[in-house]
Amino acid sequence: MPSPLKEARLILAIQALEKDANLNGRGAAKIYKIGPKTLRRRRAGQPARRDIPANSRKLTDLEENTIVQYIIEL
């Protein structure tokens, strides 16, 4: 899982790219000490892996919440 500091640096790099027309992706990645590929993927709209549900997930959110509520009520 990415550390909160890395996530913050990533957000700062994206904001810097939006504000400064002379700054390119590699330069921003170097300044903020993050991977250029990570920066490129995030700018393209791909979410972080921790924000994506697991592929092997068997239950929907509703089913999972129902089971958890049932267990809590016991």
Secondary structure, DSSP 8 states (H G I E B T S, - for coil): ---HHHHHHHHHHHHHHHH-TT--HHHHHHHTT--HHHHHHHHTT---GGGS--TT--S-HHHHHHHHHHHHH-
